Amino acid sequence: TVPKKTLSKQQISNYPLLTVTNDNCSADKQCMICLSGYTLGAKMRRLPCLHDFHPECIDAWLQHSSDRCPLDNLN
């Protein structure tokens, strides 16, 4: 079998963590992995394709499932 292409914790840490504010997150925006909304003041991780996720959701995805965004398959 071909091993999955995933990222290390160090590689993932290169993606920025943003603090959720009214300026960067609308009230109806949600993490498309867990489908939960964002809380003001919480953190979200932004991928190069500009999709945002809860850090715990996307970090697990990138470490164990794929090195690509789960929404658009870009890396």
C-alpha positions in Angstrom: 0.0 0.0 0.0 1.0 3.6 -0.6 1.5 5.6 2.6 -0.7 8.6 3.1 1.0 12.0 2.6 0.6 13.8 5.9 2.3 16.7 7.7 4.4 16.8 10.8 3.5 19.0 13.8 6.3 21.3 12.8 5.0 21.7 9.3 1.5 22.4 10.6 2.8 25.0 13.0 3.9 27.0 10.0 0.2 27.7 9.1 -1.0 30.8 11.0 -3.2 30.7 14.0 -5.7 33.6 14.0 -7.8 34.8 16.9 -11.5 34.8 15.9 -12.9 38.3 15.7 -15.9 40.0 14.1 -13.6 41.2 11.4 -12.3 37.8 10.2 -15.2 35.5 11.0 -18.9 36.0 10.3 -21.5 34.8 12.9 -22.6 31.9 10.7 -19.1 30.6 9.8 -18.3 27.1 11.0 -15.4 24.6 10.9 -16.2 22.4 8.0 -14.6 19.4 9.8 -16.6 19.3 13.0 -19.4 21.6 11.8 -19.3 23.7 15.0 -19.2 27.5 14.9 -16.4 29.7 16.0 -16.3 31.5 19.4 -15.0 35.1 19.5 -11.5 35.0 21.0 -10.9 31.4 20.1 -8.2 30.3 17.7 -8.6 29.1 14.1 -5.9 27.9 11.8 -5.7 29.3 8.2 -4.4 27.1 5.4 -2.7 28.6 2.3 -5.9 28.2 0.4 -7.5 30.6 2.9 -9.9 28.1 4.5 -10.1 28.3 8.3 -10.6 25.4 10.8 -10.5 24.8 14.5 -6.8 24.0 15.1 -7.6 20.7 16.8 -9.7 19.6 13.8 -7.4 20.6 11.0 -4.2 19.6 12.8 -5.5 16.0 13.3 -6.6 15.9 9.7 -3.2 17.1 8.4 -1.3 14.7 10.7 -3.4 11.6 10.1 -5.5 11.8 7.0 -4.0 14.1 4.3 -1.6 16.9 3.6 -4.4 18.7 1.7 -7.3 20.9 2.6 -10.4 18.8 3.1 -12.5 21.3 1.2 -10.7 22.0 -2.0 -7.9 19.4 -2.0 -5.2 22.0 -2.3 -2.0 22.1 -0.3 
